[in-house]
Amino acid sequence: MSDGTGHGARPPASAIEARGLGRKYRRGWALRDCSFRLPAGRICGLVGPNGAGKTTLMGMAAGLLEPSTGSIRVFGAGPGSPEADHRVSFLSQEKPLFRRFTVAETLRLGRELNPHWDQRAAEDIVRAGGIPLHARTGTLSGGQRTRVAFALAFGKRPGLLMLDEPMSDLDPLVRRELMGTLLAEATEHGTTVLMSSHMLTELEEVCDYLLVVAAGGLRLAGEVDELLSAHTLVTGVGTGGALPPELARHTVVESRTVGRQISALVRPHGPVQGAWQTAEPNMEELLLAYLRTPGAPPMISPDSRLDDPGSDPHHLRRTAA
Ligand SMILES: Nc1ncnc2c1ncn2[C@@H]1O[C@H](COP(=O)(O)OP(=O)(O)OP(=O)(O)O)[C@@H](O)[C@H]1O
């Protein structure tokens, strides 16, 4: 079993801990005041609208970008340190490969650079795509290059595997196959996976944890089942005016009115009174509501809070709802 699993009754170790993390570019803040922990061993979907700061967050966790404020730790180590580098694989959207290297040379480089390299796992992924080991990576199709980049990321046997929109150029069959490999890998080795994607149904199949960023901040963090059961979809007929008080007393994530028909996603504080139909949302419904409402009140589950959230009172206040 890889590092990062729990120790007896103690809570599982953190794969990532961010404290007051922020990053500013010349045009402004990409991400602000993010405090959370991602427990080790989870398969976590990182979701948010375009430009929300997902790549920026992963870049800081991978040690490619410096935070402007706060800090981020990976398995307790500073990103970019040799200790963290050996335990983290980051498959970026660009999937950079040396175009003049053959696939075999690319894997050999992976072997030489990584102490825990698993040549067989890497070769199996390449072979499953029928990619010749002697082909130069520059001559491969976009999807084939993605497969080789996957092989490099997996071959490293990381404790934390970060994938930035990994499936966008893969055909549906390859997506399914590589998702299967990802799940098997994570289950067998206890790998923590952080994967950004806009494909909500795909995330629903593999993720047991979620981080949602929007409008530069963290909106949701926690175990999927816990987040789903904390929300209720409410539908029914209103009076055509403002949200009825029996709904407004709950934390309203999103409400939509068509004529007199109201549908809302709420975090209920007790039973929803009145003649409303209620149901637990599925992951896609939950995520779409947060994506449509970037300023929705955040919910950071206890599991995702840092041990010392008192160090960030603003964070505590915002997450109390
Ligand atoms: N190198 C950079 N210089 C200036 N601004 C940047 C830079 N990189 C990112 N940004 C800005 O920071 C914000 C967050 O970008 P980021 O790439 O992290 O978003 P994202 O959530 O990954 O988006 P997408 O879903 O479109 O990939 C955006 O407004 C983007 O324009």
PDBQT file of the ligand as one rigid body, heavy atoms in Angstrom, charges set to zero:
ROOT
HETATM    1  N1  LIG A 401       0.263  33.028 -17.225  1.00  0.00    +0.000 N 
HETATM    2  C1  LIG A 401      -0.826  33.770 -16.993  1.00  0.00    +0.000 A 
HETATM    3  N2  LIG A 401      -0.769  35.114 -17.093  1.00  0.00    +0.000 NA
HETATM    4  C2  LIG A 401      -1.849  35.894 -16.854  1.00  0.00    +0.000 A 
HETATM    5  N3  LIG A 401      -3.052  35.401 -16.481  1.00  0.00    +0.000 NA
HETATM    6  C3  LIG A 401      -3.166  34.071 -16.354  1.00  0.00    +0.000 A 
HETATM    7  C4  LIG A 401      -2.074  33.196 -16.607  1.00  0.00    +0.000 A 
HETATM    8  N4  LIG A 401      -2.480  31.917 -16.409  1.00  0.00    +0.000 NA
HETATM    9  C5  LIG A 401      -3.789  31.992 -16.055  1.00  0.00    +0.000 A 
HETATM   10  N5  LIG A 401      -4.206  33.283 -16.036  1.00  0.00    +0.000 N 
HETATM   11  C6  LIG A 401      -5.551  33.770 -15.679  1.00  0.00    +0.000 C 
HETATM   12  O1  LIG A 401      -5.917  33.217 -14.421  1.00  0.00    +0.000 OA
HETATM   13  C7  LIG A 401      -7.273  32.803 -14.424  1.00  0.00    +0.000 C 
HETATM   14  C8  LIG A 401      -7.344  31.320 -14.072  1.00  0.00    +0.000 C 
HETATM   15  O2  LIG A 401      -6.789  30.562 -15.134  1.00  0.00    +0.000 OA
HETATM   16  P1  LIG A 401      -6.659  28.975 -15.068  1.00  0.00    +0.000 P 
HETATM   17  O3  LIG A 401      -5.951  28.525 -16.305  1.00  0.00    +0.000 OA
HETATM   18  O4  LIG A 401      -6.105  28.584 -13.762  1.00  0.00    +0.000 OA
HETATM   19  O5  LIG A 401      -8.209  28.562 -15.125  1.00  0.00    +0.000 OA
HETATM   20  P2  LIG A 401      -8.882  27.118 -15.360  1.00  0.00    +0.000 P 
HETATM   21  O6  LIG A 401      -9.928  26.974 -14.301  1.00  0.00    +0.000 OA
HETATM   22  O7  LIG A 401      -7.867  26.053 -15.450  1.00  0.00    +0.000 OA
HETATM   23  O8  LIG A 401      -9.592  27.355 -16.777  1.00  0.00    +0.000 OA
HETATM   24  P3  LIG A 401     -10.004  26.305 -17.961  1.00  0.00    +0.000 P 
HETATM   25  O9  LIG A 401     -11.187  25.513 -17.477  1.00  0.00    +0.000 OA
HETATM   26  O10 LIG A 401     -10.412  27.258 -19.068  1.00  0.00    +0.000 OA
HETATM   27  O11 LIG A 401      -8.806  25.485 -18.311  1.00  0.00    +0.000 OA
HETATM   28  C9  LIG A 401      -7.825  33.151 -15.794  1.00  0.00    +0.000 C 
HETATM   29  O12 LIG A 401      -8.490  34.386 -15.695  1.00  0.00    +0.000 OA
HETATM   30  C10 LIG A 401      -6.598  33.279 -16.675  1.00  0.00    +0.000 C 
HETATM   31  O13 LIG A 401      -6.798  34.219 -17.695  1.00  0.00    +0.000 OA
ENDROOT
TORSDOF 0
